Amino acid sequence: MKPRIYIDGKEGTTGLQIYERLGARDDIELLLIEDDKRKDLSERRRLINAADLIFLCLPDAAAAEAVSLIENDHTRVIDASTAHRTARGWVYGFPELYQKPEETIGKARFVANPGCHATGFLSTVAPLVALHILPPDYPLTCYSLTGYSGGGKKMIAEYEADQKAEELYSPRVYGTNLRHKHLPEMQKVAGLERPPVFCPVVDDYYKGMETTVMLHNRYLKGQPTAEELTLILSAYYAQQPLVSVSPYTPEGTFLAANALAGTDRLEITVSGYEDQAILTARFDNLGKGASGAAVQNMNLMLGLEPTTGLKR
């Protein structure tokens, strides 16, 4: 019998992408809700409890409500919202950060899908903290450039309007209150004593993300050079099909934020020299940063090959 999957909130950007990814697969059964019953609580409850696994692609409050509708001991959950990423009893769904993701994620009942900016930040910072190279009290600074699709339907409509505001042709810094919703997971999952000073930037292109952390190497254990940091991260992600580290080069270069758009991969580039380094993660904010990661987690939870249905 095929696993039964229900997407609660498939009309949003992430939900629609998951639906499109799963619609062509023959190893699962998709449970669909009729359009006129999307907000019918009793119908949602019925489908949630009929499913073996559900995706929650909802605002935080609605995602928490959806979990409360589960009335059995077997329906498993992947929550794409921010609601449960630091919650007790939930596993953080970043497979490459675990030695045995088939155990940690594969056997979990409740999995919180990572935030897009958090994915880029954690891909470089979490391994260095875990290896005791980056001190947990290091005062980190991070910026993250994203395409406008990460802002959801409203922002997409603004950027794609026939007569859009002049400011939308330019990169825009946001989250200037330094309270971005991804900060709690960035701090907790990385094992930091304080959150980074984090500056997200949205620009006039559809998708693709570039998250950069800047380091003074003298404050790292062993004072590794940028080239040595490349080797350390390369060893950490060795044999990972979806996360890779570019070879080190001392020459400066351009790093395009949309280079991995349309894929489910993440690529890390370490730049710099003996005294300073910048660690840049590039990926698709809708791929490894959202729906691709969700499908990867689903594959693990169902005991399937982790990259099934993903684009490398």
C-alpha positions as CSV (number, residue, x, y, z in Angstrom):
1,M,0.0,0.0,0.0
2,K,1.4,3.4,-1.0
3,P,2.0,6.0,1.7
4,R,-0.9,8.5,1.8
5,I,0.3,12.2,1.7
6,Y,-1.8,15.3,2.4
7,I,-0.6,18.9,1.8
8,D,-2.4,21.3,4.1
9,G,-2.0,24.6,2.4
10,K,-1.0,23.5,-1.1
11,E,-2.1,26.9,-2.6
12,G,0.9,28.8,-1.3
13,T,4.3,29.0,-2.9
14,T,5.9,26.1,-1.0
15,G,2.7,24.0,-0.9
16,L,2.2,24.4,-4.6
17,Q,5.8,23.4,-5.3
18,I,5.5,20.3,-3.1
19,Y,2.3,19.4,-4.9
20,E,3.9,19.7,-8.3
21,R,6.9,17.6,-7.2
22,L,4.8,14.8,-5.8
23,G,2.0,14.9,-8.5
24,A,4.2,13.0,-11.0
25,R,5.3,10.3,-8.5
26,D,3.9,6.8,-8.5
27,D,5.3,5.7,-5.1
28,I,2.9,7.7,-3.0
29,E,-0.8,8.5,-2.9
30,L,-1.8,12.2,-2.7
31,L,-4.9,13.0,-0.8
32,L,-6.6,16.1,-2.2
33,I,-9.1,18.5,-0.6
34,E,-11.8,20.1,-2.8
35,D,-11.3,23.8,-3.4
36,D,-14.5,24.8,-1.7
37,K,-13.5,22.9,1.5
38,R,-10.0,24.2,1.9
39,K,-11.1,26.1,5.1
40,D,-13.5,23.5,6.2
41,L,-12.1,22.3,9.6
42,S,-13.8,19.0,9.7
43,E,-12.7,18.1,6.2
44,R,-9.1,19.1,6.9
45,R,-9.3,17.0,10.1
46,R,-10.5,14.0,8.2
47,L,-7.7,14.2,5.6
48,I,-5.0,14.9,8.2
49,N,-6.0,11.8,10.1
50,A,-6.4,9.7,6.9
51,A,-2.8,10.5,5.9
52,D,0.4,8.7,6.8
53,L,2.3,11.9,6.4
54,I,1.2,15.6,6.1
55,F,3.0,18.7,4.9
56,L,2.0,21.9,6.7
57,C,2.4,24.9,4.3
58,L,0.6,27.4,6.5
59,P,1.2,30.5,8.6
60,D,2.5,29.7,12.1
61,A,-0.8,29.8,14.0
62,A,-2.6,27.7,11.4
63,A,0.2,25.2,11.4
64,A,-0.1,24.8,15.2
65,E,-3.8,24.4,14.8
66,A,-3.3,21.7,12.2
67,V,-1.2,19.7,14.6
68,S,-3.9,19.9,17.2
69,L,-6.3,18.2,14.7
70,I,-4.3,15.0,14.7
71,E,-6.4,12.4,16.6
72,N,-4.2,9.3,16.1
73,D,-0.7,8.0,17.0
74,H,0.6,7.5,13.5
75,T,0.2,10.5,11.2
76,R,3.6,12.1,10.7
77,V,4.2,15.8,10.0
78,I,6.6,18.0,8.1
79,D,6.0,21.6,9.0
80,A,7.2,24.2,6.6
81,S,6.3,27.1,8.9
82,T,8.4,28.7,11.6
83,A,6.1,27.4,14.3
84,H,8.0,24.3,15.5
85,R,11.6,24.8,14.4
86,T,12.8,25.2,18.0
87,A,10.0,23.4,19.7
88,R,10.6,20.4,22.0
89,G,9.7,17.1,20.4
90,W,10.4,18.3,16.9
91,V,13.4,17.2,14.8
92,Y,15.1,20.0,12.7
93,G,15.0,18.8,9.1
94,F,18.5,19.5,7.8
95,P,19.7,15.9,6.9
96,E,23.3,16.9,6.2
97,L,23.8,18.1,9.7
98,Y,23.3,14.6,11.2
99,Q,25.6,11.6,11.0
100,K,22.7,9.3,10.5
101,P,19.8,11.2,9.0
102,E,18.0,8.0,8.2
103,E,17.8,7.5,12.0
104,T,17.3,11.1,13.3
105,I,14.9,12.2,10.6
106,G,13.8,8.9,9.2
107,K,12.3,7.7,12.5
108,A,10.9,11.1,13.6
109,R,7.2,11.7,13.8
110,F,7.4,15.5,13.8
111,V,9.9,17.3,11.5
112,A,10.4,21.0,11.2
113,N,11.5,22.1,7.7
114,P,14.3,24.7,8.0
115,G,13.9,28.3,7.0
116,C,15.6,29.4,3.8
117,H,18.1,31.9,5.3
118,A,18.7,29.6,8.2
119,T,19.6,26.8,5.7
120,G,22.4,28.9,4.2
121,F,23.7,30.1,7.6
122,L,23.7,26.7,9.3
123,S,25.3,25.0,6.3
124,T,28.6,26.8,7.1
125,V,28.3,27.7,10.8
126,A,26.9,24.6,12.4
127,P,29.7,22.3,11.2
128,L,32.4,24.6,12.5
129,V,30.8,24.9,15.9
130,A,30.2,21.2,16.1
131,L,33.9,20.6,15.2
132,H,34.9,23.1,18.0
133,I,36.6,25.4,15.4
134,L,34.2,28.3,15.7
135,P,33.6,29.4,19.3
136,P,29.9,29.4,20.3
137,D,30.3,33.0,21.6
138,Y,31.8,34.3,18.4
139,P,30.0,37.6,17.4
140,L,28.8,36.5,14.0
141,T,27.6,38.8,11.2
142,C,25.6,37.4,8.3
143,Y,23.9,38.8,5.2
144,S,21.6,36.8,2.9
145,L,20.5,37.8,-0.6
146,T,17.3,36.3,-2.0
147,G,15.0,36.4,-5.0
148,Y,11.6,37.9,-4.5
149,S,9.8,34.5,-4.6
150,G,10.7,34.1,-0.9
151,G,8.3,36.8,0.0
152,G,5.2,34.8,-1.0
153,K,2.3,35.6,-3.3
154,K,1.9,39.3,-2.3
155,M,5.6,40.2,-2.9
156,I,5.7,38.2,-6.2
157,A,2.7,40.2,-7.4
158,E,4.4,43.4,-6.5
159,Y,7.6,42.6,-8.4
160,E,5.8,41.2,-11.4
161,A,3.3,44.0,-11.8
162,D,3.2,45.9,-15.1
163,Q,3.9,49.2,-13.3
164,K,6.0,48.3,-10.2
165,A,7.5,50.8,-7.9
166,E,10.9,52.2,-8.8
167,E,12.4,50.9,-5.5
168,L,11.7,47.3,-6.6
169,Y,14.3,47.6,-9.3
170,S,17.0,47.9,-6.6
171,P,18.2,45.5,-3.9
172,R,16.4,46.2,-0.6
173,V,17.6,45.5,2.9
174,Y,14.8,44.3,5.3
175,G,14.5,42.9,8.7
176,T,16.2,46.0,10.0
177,N,14.7,45.5,13.5
178,L,17.1,42.6,13.8
179,R,14.3,40.3,14.8
180,H,14.0,38.1,11.7
181,K,11.9,35.0,12.3
182,H,14.8,32.7,11.3
183,L,17.1,33.9,14.1
184,P,15.9,31.5,16.9
185,E,16.6,28.4,14.8
186,M,19.9,29.9,13.5
187,Q,21.1,30.3,17.0
188,K,19.8,27.1,18.5
189,V,20.7,24.6,15.8
190,A,24.2,26.1,15.4
191,G,24.7,25.9,19.1
192,L,25.5,29.6,19.5
193,E,25.4,31.6,22.7
194,R,23.8,34.6,20.8
195,P,22.2,35.1,17.5
196,P,24.1,36.6,14.6
197,V,23.6,40.2,13.5
198,F,21.6,39.3,10.4
199,C,20.9,41.4,7.4
200,P,18.6,39.9,4.7
201,V,18.4,41.5,1.2
202,V,15.7,41.0,-1.4
203,D,16.4,41.8,-5.1
204,D,14.7,41.9,-8.4
205,Y,15.1,38.3,-9.6
206,Y,12.7,35.4,-9.0
207,K,14.7,32.8,-7.1
208,G,18.1,31.9,-5.8
209,M,19.8,32.6,-2.5
210,E,23.3,33.5,-1.3
211,T,24.0,33.5,2.4
212,T,27.4,34.8,3.6
213,V,29.1,34.8,7.0
214,M,32.3,36.8,7.6
215,L,35.1,35.6,9.9
216,H,38.3,36.8,11.5
217,N,40.4,33.6,11.4
218,R,42.5,34.5,14.4
219,Y,39.5,33.9,16.7
220,L,39.0,30.4,15.4
221,K,40.6,27.3,17.0
222,G,43.9,26.6,15.3
223,Q,43.5,29.9,13.3
224,P,42.8,28.0,10.0
225,T,43.2,29.9,6.7
226,A,40.5,30.2,4.2
227,E,42.0,27.4,2.2
228,E,42.0,25.2,5.3
229,L,38.4,26.0,6.1
230,T,37.6,24.9,2.6
231,L,39.2,21.5,3.3
232,I,37.4,21.2,6.7
233,L,34.0,21.8,5.2
234,S,34.8,19.6,2.2
235,A,35.6,16.7,4.6
236,Y,32.4,17.4,6.6
237,Y,30.2,17.2,3.5
238,A,32.1,14.4,1.7
239,Q,29.8,12.0,-0.2
240,Q,26.8,14.3,0.3
241,P,24.8,14.3,-2.9
242,L,23.1,17.6,-2.4
243,V,25.7,19.7,-0.5
244,S,29.1,20.4,-1.9
245,V,32.1,22.7,-1.3
246,S,33.8,24.5,-4.2
247,P,37.6,24.2,-4.5
248,Y,39.5,27.0,-2.9
249,T,40.9,29.8,-5.1
250,P,42.8,32.8,-3.8
251,E,41.5,35.0,-6.7
252,G,38.5,37.2,-6.1
253,T,35.4,36.4,-8.2
254,F,31.7,37.1,-8.6
255,L,29.3,34.7,-6.9
256,A,25.8,34.9,-8.5
257,A,23.0,34.3,-6.1
258,N,20.9,32.6,-8.7
259,A,23.6,30.1,-9.8
260,L,21.7,27.1,-8.3
261,A,18.2,28.3,-9.1
262,G,16.1,25.3,-10.3
263,T,18.1,22.7,-8.4
264,D,17.9,21.2,-5.0
265,R,21.6,21.5,-4.3
266,L,23.6,23.8,-2.0
267,E,27.1,24.8,-2.8
268,I,29.5,26.4,-0.3
269,T,32.4,28.7,-1.3
270,V,35.1,29.8,1.1
271,S,36.9,32.9,0.0
272,G,39.7,35.0,1.7
273,Y,43.2,34.4,2.9
274,E,45.2,33.7,6.1
275,D,43.5,36.3,8.3
276,Q,40.0,36.6,7.1
277,A,37.4,34.4,5.4
278,I,33.9,34.7,4.0
279,L,31.7,31.6,3.8
280,T,29.0,31.7,1.1
281,A,26.2,29.2,0.6
282,R,24.3,29.4,-2.6
283,F,21.1,27.5,-3.3
284,D,17.5,27.9,-4.5
285,N,15.4,29.4,-1.8
286,L,12.4,27.4,-3.2
287,G,14.5,24.2,-3.5
288,K,17.0,23.3,-0.8
289,G,15.6,26.3,1.0
290,A,12.0,25.1,1.0
291,S,10.1,22.4,-1.0
292,G,13.2,20.5,-2.0
293,A,14.2,20.1,1.6
294,A,10.7,19.1,2.5
295,V,10.6,16.3,-0.1
296,Q,14.1,15.2,1.0
297,N,12.8,14.9,4.6
298,M,9.7,13.0,3.4
299,N,11.8,10.5,1.5
300,L,13.8,9.8,4.6
301,M,10.7,9.5,6.8
302,L,9.2,7.0,4.3
303,G,12.4,5.0,4.0
304,L,12.9,6.0,0.3
305,E,16.2,7.0,-1.4
306,P,16.7,10.5,0.0
307,T,17.2,12.3,-3.4
308,T,14.1,10.7,-5.1
309,G,12.4,13.4,-7.1
310,L,15.1,16.0,-6.5
311,K,17.1,18.0,-9.0
312,R,20.8,18.0,-8.7
